[in-house]
Amino acid sequence: MTATDDTSTVPAAAHERLLDRRHLPVVVGVVALVTLAAFENRAVQTVLPVVVRDLDGWALFGASTGASLVTFTVAMALSGGWTDRHGARRVLLAGIGLFAVAQVVSALAPSMTVFVAGRGLSGAAEAVIDTTLMVLVAQALPESLRAKVFASFAAAWILPSLLGPGFAGAVEALAGWRWVFAGPLLVVAPALWLLRPALRQGGPTEGATPAQDSGARSRLAASLALAAGLAVTTFAAPLLEAPSTRATGLVVVLAGALLVLAAASRALPRGTARLVPGLPAVVGLRLLTSAAFTGVGAVLPLMLVTTHHVSAGVAGVSLSVTGVLWAFGSWLNSTGAVQARVGPGARIRAGGLLIALGAVGPVLLALDLVGLPLGMVGWAAAATGMGILSPTLSTELLEHAPAAERGRASAAQGLAVSTGVALQTGLVGGVVAWFGPGMDGPRYATLMVVGAAVALVVAAGGPRVRRARDEVAAPAA
């Protein structure tokens, strides 16, 4: 939709409010499902080190997080067509049913292999639910309110980040980690009840047909190839555990990583790898940003549990810090003073530097040179940097993408995030599988330094994001 179309709808909808009586159930319902996903994410990250220890699953630590990325990638490529053909209502209900099955499988897992399978189901469910929620919002709310409800999605992560780790840690301490997976199911029924008005509208999109263009087929093929590469990289990690299979494991993991890079190069805008100014640079920096932050954040809870011998609840403090300070960074970035006085390139540079400098705290903590409070102060700075970077890159993506291709650009951004997370997760999982219980502070610190180094690349690439101001000025006028 063009800017002219947007402005023509504003007067008619100016009186609409997000909390109007007729919109409130839908808003509460979708935010409840986002909050549910956030609680599940924080809870799983909190208890995962305990699961790895109890199920003797060191070799599959990377797979426990990578499996959901693999299935998320495939399901995301397919969920849009499913939703258009069958309607958001049917697909959302299927996604929530799959989510429930995933929680049960994870909770009852007798081995790490079964637990990984549960996490794979969870990733597919997340992709399906994400897609259908976007469609439901578009169908149930006027255009003037959509930006506000999308902004509320980010705020929905604050409470889970504050309470989720502590709740999960308390449940794990009192009843065991398996009961942590039952908690999110309590939110499903109330959320669906609130979504009844939106679900009544959630039929198939009128006139929708399966995509037949070669571009859609190419993107699907690239997504499947990417998922295959992620699977190879993730599930080959156990080969690195035994000395007799390490050489084979290294070859397989590297082959998977090359497949990931090759598939991503086909699915992402041309010039992404070289950070060509404009849209390719935005997408490339999004990939590097996710890799940098994951390089530190994915290691931190496991390091605290295994080398500092803290409880899962205490280790979950890092997740609380992440959610709250990420939200603070996003708020800071949105203030009028920052938007007016600091350009996007400078904000990207600042965000990258904050992640790199903030990683120093966890690195020193891993080396036992500082205590937990000082280590978390550093991590707070890194989370603030991520809060600045994420909305800045999203805004720049929309600035550079032609109006008719914003959906495609948004998909490329999501794929870049998955690729960055997957590559860094594969590295972390491989190292953890290699050393197993022998993982010590210096090795954790080395992994974190890699993440900090990638953040410095992000900071250096900030100036390559250049707004095409002459191109966007006319539509904005």
C-alpha positions as CSV (number, residue, x, y, z in Angstrom):
1,M,0.0,0.0,0.0
2,T,1.4,3.4,-0.8
3,A,1.7,6.4,1.5
4,T,-1.2,8.0,-0.3
5,D,-3.4,5.1,0.5
6,D,-2.4,5.1,4.1
7,T,-3.3,8.8,4.6
8,S,-6.7,8.3,3.0
9,T,-7.7,5.9,5.7
10,V,-6.5,7.9,8.7
11,P,-9.5,10.3,9.2
12,A,-12.0,7.4,9.0
13,A,-10.2,5.4,11.7
14,A,-8.8,8.3,13.8
15,H,-11.3,7.5,16.6
16,E,-10.3,3.9,16.8
17,R,-8.4,2.8,19.9
18,L,-6.5,-0.4,20.6
19,L,-8.5,-1.0,23.8
20,D,-11.9,-0.2,22.4
21,R,-14.5,-2.8,23.6
22,R,-14.8,-4.4,20.3
23,H,-11.1,-4.8,19.7
24,L,-10.0,-5.7,23.3
25,P,-10.7,-9.5,23.2
26,V,-8.7,-9.9,19.9
27,V,-5.8,-7.7,21.2
28,V,-5.7,-9.6,24.5
29,G,-5.9,-12.9,22.7
30,V,-3.0,-12.3,20.3
31,V,-0.8,-10.7,23.0
32,A,-1.6,-13.7,25.3
33,L,-0.3,-16.1,22.6
34,V,2.8,-14.0,22.1
35,T,3.3,-13.9,25.9
36,L,2.8,-17.7,25.9
37,A,5.6,-18.2,23.3
38,A,7.8,-15.8,25.3
39,F,7.3,-17.7,28.6
40,E,8.0,-21.0,26.8
41,N,11.2,-19.6,25.3
42,R,12.5,-18.2,28.5
43,A,11.5,-21.3,30.5
44,V,13.1,-23.7,28.1
45,Q,16.4,-21.7,28.0
46,T,16.4,-21.7,31.8
47,V,16.0,-25.4,32.4
48,L,17.9,-26.6,29.3
49,P,21.3,-26.9,31.1
50,V,19.5,-29.1,33.7
51,V,17.9,-31.2,31.0
52,V,21.3,-31.7,29.3
53,R,22.9,-32.7,32.6
54,D,20.0,-35.1,33.7
55,L,19.7,-36.8,30.3
56,D,23.4,-36.9,29.8
57,G,22.8,-35.0,26.5
58,W,26.0,-33.1,26.1
59,A,26.4,-34.2,22.5
60,L,22.9,-33.0,21.6
61,F,23.0,-29.7,23.3
62,G,23.3,-27.9,20.0
63,A,20.6,-30.1,18.5
64,S,18.2,-29.2,21.3
65,T,18.2,-25.6,20.1
66,G,19.0,-26.2,16.4
67,A,16.1,-28.6,15.9
68,S,13.6,-25.9,16.4
69,L,15.4,-23.7,13.9
70,V,15.4,-26.4,11.2
71,T,11.7,-27.1,11.6
72,F,10.9,-23.4,11.9
73,T,12.6,-22.7,8.6
74,V,10.6,-25.3,6.7
75,A,7.3,-24.5,8.4
76,M,7.7,-20.8,7.8
77,A,8.2,-21.4,4.1
78,L,5.0,-23.3,3.9
79,S,2.7,-21.7,6.5
80,G,1.9,-18.6,4.4
81,G,0.4,-20.7,1.5
82,W,-1.4,-22.9,4.0
83,T,-3.0,-19.9,5.7
84,D,-4.1,-18.4,2.4
85,R,-5.6,-21.7,1.2
86,H,-7.2,-23.0,4.3
87,G,-7.7,-19.8,6.4
88,A,-6.0,-18.6,9.6
89,R,-8.6,-20.3,11.9
90,R,-7.8,-23.9,10.8
91,V,-4.0,-23.3,10.5
92,L,-3.8,-21.6,13.9
93,L,-5.7,-24.4,15.6
94,A,-3.4,-26.9,14.0
95,G,-0.4,-24.9,15.1
96,I,-1.6,-24.8,18.7
97,G,-2.4,-28.5,18.6
98,L,1.2,-29.1,17.4
99,F,2.5,-26.9,20.2
100,A,0.6,-28.9,22.8
101,V,2.0,-32.2,21.4
102,A,5.5,-30.7,21.4
103,Q,5.2,-29.7,25.1
104,V,4.0,-33.2,26.1
105,V,6.8,-34.9,24.1
106,S,9.5,-32.7,25.7
107,A,8.0,-33.2,29.2
108,L,7.9,-37.0,28.9
109,A,11.2,-37.4,27.1
110,P,13.1,-40.5,28.4
111,S,16.2,-39.5,26.5
112,M,17.9,-36.5,24.9
113,T,17.0,-37.7,21.4
114,V,13.2,-37.7,22.2
115,F,13.6,-34.2,23.9
116,V,15.2,-32.9,20.7
117,A,12.3,-34.3,18.7
118,G,9.9,-32.4,21.0
119,R,11.9,-29.2,20.4
120,G,11.6,-29.8,16.6
121,L,7.8,-30.0,16.9
122,S,7.9,-26.8,18.9
123,G,9.8,-24.9,16.2
124,A,7.3,-25.9,13.5
125,A,4.4,-24.9,15.8
126,E,6.0,-21.5,16.4
127,A,6.3,-20.7,12.7
128,V,2.7,-21.7,12.0
129,I,1.4,-19.6,14.9
130,D,3.5,-16.6,14.0
131,T,2.1,-16.5,10.5
132,T,-1.5,-17.0,11.4
133,L,-1.4,-14.3,14.1
134,M,-0.2,-11.8,11.6
135,V,-3.1,-12.7,9.3
136,L,-5.6,-12.6,12.1
137,V,-4.4,-9.1,13.2
138,A,-4.8,-7.9,9.6
139,Q,-8.3,-9.4,9.3
140,A,-9.7,-8.4,12.7
141,L,-8.2,-4.9,13.3
142,P,-8.3,-1.7,11.2
143,E,-5.0,-0.7,9.6
144,S,-4.6,2.3,11.9
145,L,-4.2,0.0,14.9
146,R,-1.9,-2.7,13.4
147,A,1.3,-0.9,14.2
148,K,0.3,-0.5,17.8
149,V,-0.6,-4.1,18.3
150,F,2.7,-5.2,16.7
151,A,4.5,-2.9,19.1
152,S,2.7,-4.6,22.0
153,F,4.3,-7.9,20.9
154,A,7.7,-6.6,21.9
155,A,6.3,-5.4,25.2
156,A,4.8,-8.9,25.7
157,W,8.4,-10.2,26.2
158,I,9.1,-8.0,29.3
159,L,7.0,-9.9,31.9
160,P,8.2,-13.4,30.7
161,S,11.8,-12.2,30.8
162,L,11.3,-10.9,34.4
163,L,9.2,-13.8,35.8
164,G,9.8,-16.7,33.3
165,P,13.3,-17.7,34.4
166,G,12.4,-17.4,38.1
167,F,9.2,-19.3,37.6
168,A,10.9,-22.1,35.6
169,G,13.7,-22.3,38.2
170,A,11.3,-22.6,41.0
171,V,9.2,-25.3,39.3
172,E,12.4,-27.2,38.4
173,A,13.6,-27.0,42.0
174,L,10.3,-28.0,43.6
175,A,8.9,-30.6,41.1
176,G,11.6,-31.2,38.4
177,W,12.2,-29.7,34.9
178,R,9.5,-31.8,33.2
179,W,6.7,-29.9,34.8
180,V,8.0,-26.6,33.3
181,F,6.6,-27.7,30.0
182,A,3.1,-28.1,31.3
183,G,2.8,-24.5,32.5
184,P,2.4,-22.8,29.0
185,L,-0.5,-25.1,28.2
186,L,-2.6,-23.4,30.8
187,V,-2.7,-20.2,28.7
188,V,-3.9,-21.8,25.5
189,A,-7.6,-22.2,26.3
190,P,-8.2,-18.7,27.6
191,A,-6.3,-17.2,24.6
192,L,-8.4,-19.1,22.1
193,W,-11.6,-18.1,23.9
194,L,-10.6,-14.4,23.6
195,L,-9.8,-14.9,19.9
196,R,-13.2,-16.2,19.0
197,P,-14.3,-13.0,17.2
198,A,-11.1,-13.0,15.1
199,L,-11.3,-16.7,14.4
200,R,-14.8,-16.3,13.0
201,Q,-13.3,-14.1,10.4
202,G,-10.3,-16.4,9.8
203,G,-11.5,-18.2,6.8
204,P,-9.5,-18.6,3.5
205,T,-8.3,-15.5,1.8
206,E,-10.7,-14.7,-1.1
207,G,-9.2,-15.6,-4.4
208,A,-6.0,-17.0,-2.9
209,T,-4.2,-19.6,-4.9
210,P,-1.0,-21.5,-4.3
211,A,2.0,-19.4,-5.5
212,Q,3.1,-20.5,-9.0
213,D,5.8,-18.0,-9.8
214,S,9.4,-19.2,-10.1
215,G,10.5,-16.8,-7.4
216,A,8.2,-18.5,-4.9
217,R,9.5,-21.9,-5.9
218,S,13.1,-20.7,-5.7
219,R,12.6,-19.3,-2.2
220,L,10.9,-22.5,-1.1
221,A,13.8,-24.6,-2.5
222,A,16.3,-22.3,-0.8
223,S,14.5,-22.7,2.5
224,L,14.5,-26.5,2.2
225,A,18.2,-26.5,1.3
226,L,18.9,-24.2,4.3
227,A,16.9,-26.5,6.6
228,A,18.9,-29.4,5.3
229,G,22.1,-27.6,6.0
230,L,21.0,-26.7,9.5
231,A,20.0,-30.3,10.1
232,V,23.4,-31.6,9.0
233,T,25.3,-29.0,11.0
234,T,23.2,-29.5,14.1
235,F,22.8,-33.3,14.2
236,A,26.3,-34.1,13.2
237,A,27.6,-32.7,16.5
238,P,27.5,-36.1,18.3
239,L,30.2,-37.2,15.9
240,L,32.5,-34.7,17.5
241,E,32.1,-36.3,21.0
242,A,34.2,-39.5,20.4
243,P,37.8,-39.2,19.3
244,S,37.3,-42.0,16.8
245,T,34.6,-40.1,14.8
246,R,35.8,-36.5,15.2
247,A,37.5,-36.3,11.8
248,T,34.3,-37.5,10.1
249,G,32.3,-35.1,12.3
250,L,34.4,-32.1,11.3
251,V,33.9,-32.9,7.6
252,V,30.2,-33.3,8.0
253,V,29.7,-30.2,10.1
254,L,31.7,-28.1,7.7
255,A,29.8,-29.5,4.7
256,G,26.5,-28.6,6.5
257,A,27.8,-25.0,7.2
258,L,28.7,-24.6,3.5
259,L,25.3,-25.8,2.5
260,V,23.7,-23.2,4.8
261,L,25.8,-20.4,3.4
262,A,25.0,-21.5,-0.2
263,A,21.3,-21.7,0.4
264,A,21.2,-18.4,2.3
265,S,23.0,-16.7,-0.6
266,R,20.2,-17.8,-3.0
267,A,17.4,-16.8,-0.6
268,L,18.9,-13.4,0.6
269,P,19.2,-10.3,-1.6
270,R,22.1,-10.2,-3.9
271,G,25.1,-8.4,-2.3
272,T,24.2,-9.4,1.2
273,A,27.5,-11.1,1.9
274,R,29.4,-8.0,0.7
275,L,27.1,-5.7,2.7
276,V,26.3,-3.7,-0.5
277,P,24.9,-0.4,0.7
278,G,21.1,-0.4,0.9
279,L,18.8,-3.4,1.5
280,P,21.6,-6.0,1.2
281,A,23.6,-4.3,3.9
282,V,20.5,-4.2,6.2
283,V,19.8,-7.9,5.7
284,G,23.5,-8.8,6.1
285,L,23.8,-6.8,9.3
286,R,20.7,-8.5,10.6
287,L,22.4,-11.8,10.1
288,L,25.6,-10.7,11.8
289,T,23.7,-9.1,14.7
290,S,21.8,-12.3,15.5
291,A,25.0,-14.3,15.3
292,A,26.8,-11.9,17.6
293,F,24.2,-11.8,20.2
294,T,23.6,-15.6,20.1
295,G,27.3,-16.2,20.4
296,V,27.2,-14.8,23.9
297,G,23.6,-15.4,25.0
298,A,23.4,-19.1,24.1
299,V,26.5,-19.9,26.2
300,L,25.8,-17.8,29.3
301,P,23.2,-20.0,31.1
302,L,25.1,-23.2,30.4
303,M,28.3,-21.6,31.6
304,L,26.7,-20.5,34.9
305,V,25.2,-23.9,35.7
306,T,28.3,-26.0,34.8
307,T,31.2,-23.9,35.9
308,H,29.7,-21.7,38.6
309,H,27.3,-24.4,39.8
310,V,24.3,-22.0,40.3
311,S,20.7,-23.2,40.1
312,A,18.7,-23.0,36.9
313,G,16.7,-20.1,38.4
314,V,19.9,-18.0,39.1
315,A,21.2,-18.8,35.6
316,G,17.9,-17.5,34.2
317,V,18.8,-14.1,35.5
318,S,20.6,-13.6,32.2
319,L,17.4,-14.1,30.3
320,S,15.6,-11.5,32.5
321,V,18.3,-9.0,31.9
322,T,18.0,-9.7,28.2
323,G,14.3,-9.0,28.0
324,V,14.2,-5.9,30.2
325,L,17.3,-4.2,28.7
326,W,16.3,-5.1,25.2
327,A,13.0,-3.4,25.8
328,F,14.8,-0.4,27.3
329,G,17.1,-0.1,24.3
330,S,14.1,-0.3,21.9
331,W,12.4,2.5,23.9
332,L,15.6,4.6,23.9
333,N,15.9,4.2,20.1
334,S,12.3,5.3,19.6
335,T,12.6,8.6,21.5
336,G,12.3,11.8,19.5
337,A,15.7,13.1,20.6
338,V,17.5,10.0,19.4
339,Q,15.6,9.7,16.1
340,A,16.2,13.4,15.3
341,R,19.8,13.7,16.3
342,V,21.4,10.2,15.6
343,G,21.3,8.7,12.2
344,P,20.7,5.0,11.5
345,G,24.3,4.3,10.7
346,A,25.5,5.8,14.0
347,R,22.8,3.9,16.0
348,I,23.9,0.6,14.4
349,R,27.5,1.4,15.2
350,A,26.5,2.2,18.8
351,G,24.5,-1.0,19.1
352,G,27.3,-3.2,17.8
353,L,29.8,-1.6,20.1
354,L,27.5,-2.1,23.1
355,I,27.2,-5.8,22.3
356,A,31.0,-6.1,21.9
357,L,31.8,-4.2,25.0
358,G,29.0,-5.8,27.0
359,A,30.4,-9.2,26.2
360,V,33.4,-8.4,28.3
361,G,31.3,-8.9,31.4
362,P,30.3,-12.5,30.7
363,V,33.9,-13.2,29.4
364,L,35.4,-12.1,32.7
365,L,32.7,-14.0,34.6
366,A,33.6,-17.2,32.7
367,L,37.3,-16.6,33.6
368,D,36.3,-16.1,37.3
369,L,37.8,-12.6,37.2
370,V,34.5,-10.9,38.3
371,G,31.4,-12.0,40.2
372,L,27.9,-12.6,38.9
373,P,26.7,-9.0,39.5
374,L,29.4,-7.4,37.4
375,G,29.1,-10.0,34.7
376,M,25.4,-9.2,34.4
377,V,26.1,-5.5,34.2
378,G,28.1,-6.2,31.1
379,W,25.4,-8.4,29.7
380,A,22.9,-5.6,30.4
381,A,24.9,-3.3,28.1
382,A,24.9,-6.0,25.4
383,A,21.1,-6.4,25.7
384,T,20.6,-2.6,25.4
385,G,22.7,-2.6,22.2
386,M,20.5,-5.4,20.8
387,G,17.4,-3.3,21.7
388,I,18.9,-0.4,19.7
389,L,20.0,-2.5,16.7
390,S,16.8,-4.6,16.2
391,P,14.2,-1.8,15.6
392,T,16.8,0.3,13.7
393,L,17.4,-2.5,11.2
394,S,13.7,-3.2,10.9
395,T,13.0,0.5,10.1
396,E,15.8,0.6,7.6
397,L,14.5,-2.5,5.9
398,L,11.1,-0.8,5.2
399,E,12.9,2.4,4.1
400,H,14.8,0.5,1.4
401,A,12.3,-2.1,0.3
402,P,9.9,-1.1,-2.5
403,A,6.3,-1.0,-1.2
404,A,5.4,-4.0,-3.5
405,E,8.2,-6.1,-2.1
406,R,8.1,-5.4,1.6
407,G,6.7,-8.9,2.4
408,R,9.6,-10.5,0.5
409,A,12.1,-8.3,2.2
410,S,10.6,-9.1,5.6
411,A,10.9,-12.8,4.8
412,A,14.6,-12.3,3.9
413,Q,15.1,-10.5,7.2
414,G,13.6,-13.5,9.1
415,L,15.7,-15.9,7.1
416,A,18.8,-13.8,7.9
417,V,18.0,-14.0,11.6
418,S,17.6,-17.8,11.5
419,T,20.8,-18.2,9.5
420,G,22.8,-16.1,11.9
421,V,21.4,-17.9,15.0
422,A,21.9,-21.3,13.4
423,L,25.5,-20.8,12.4
424,Q,26.4,-19.6,15.8
425,T,24.4,-22.3,17.5
426,G,26.1,-24.9,15.4
427,L,29.5,-23.6,16.5
428,V,28.5,-23.6,20.1
429,G,26.9,-27.0,19.9
430,G,29.9,-28.5,18.2
431,V,32.4,-27.1,20.8
432,V,30.2,-28.3,23.7
433,A,29.9,-31.8,22.1
434,W,33.6,-31.9,21.5
435,F,34.6,-31.2,25.1
436,G,31.4,-32.5,26.9
437,P,31.7,-32.3,30.7
438,G,35.2,-31.0,30.1
439,M,33.9,-27.6,29.1
440,D,35.5,-25.0,31.4
441,G,35.6,-21.3,31.8
442,P,38.3,-20.4,29.3
443,R,36.5,-22.4,26.6
444,Y,33.2,-20.7,27.3
445,A,35.1,-17.3,27.3
446,T,36.5,-18.1,23.8
447,L,33.1,-18.8,22.4
448,M,31.9,-15.4,23.8
449,V,34.9,-13.6,22.3
450,V,33.8,-14.9,18.9
451,G,30.4,-13.4,19.4
452,A,32.0,-10.1,20.5
453,A,34.2,-10.1,17.3
454,V,31.1,-10.4,15.1
455,A,29.5,-7.5,16.9
456,L,32.5,-5.4,16.0
457,V,31.9,-6.2,12.3
458,V,28.3,-5.0,12.8
459,A,29.6,-1.7,14.3
460,A,32.0,-1.3,11.3
461,G,29.3,-2.0,8.8
462,G,26.8,0.6,10.2
463,P,27.7,3.3,7.7
464,R,26.9,1.0,4.8
465,V,23.2,1.4,5.7
466,R,22.3,4.4,3.7
467,R,18.8,5.7,3.5
468,A,17.6,6.5,0.0
469,R,16.2,9.7,1.3
470,D,15.4,11.2,-2.1
471,E,13.4,8.0,-3.0
472,V,11.4,8.0,0.2
473,A,10.9,11.7,0.6
474,A,8.1,11.9,-2.0
475,P,5.9,9.1,-0.6
476,A,6.4,10.4,2.9
477,A,5.3,13.9,1.9
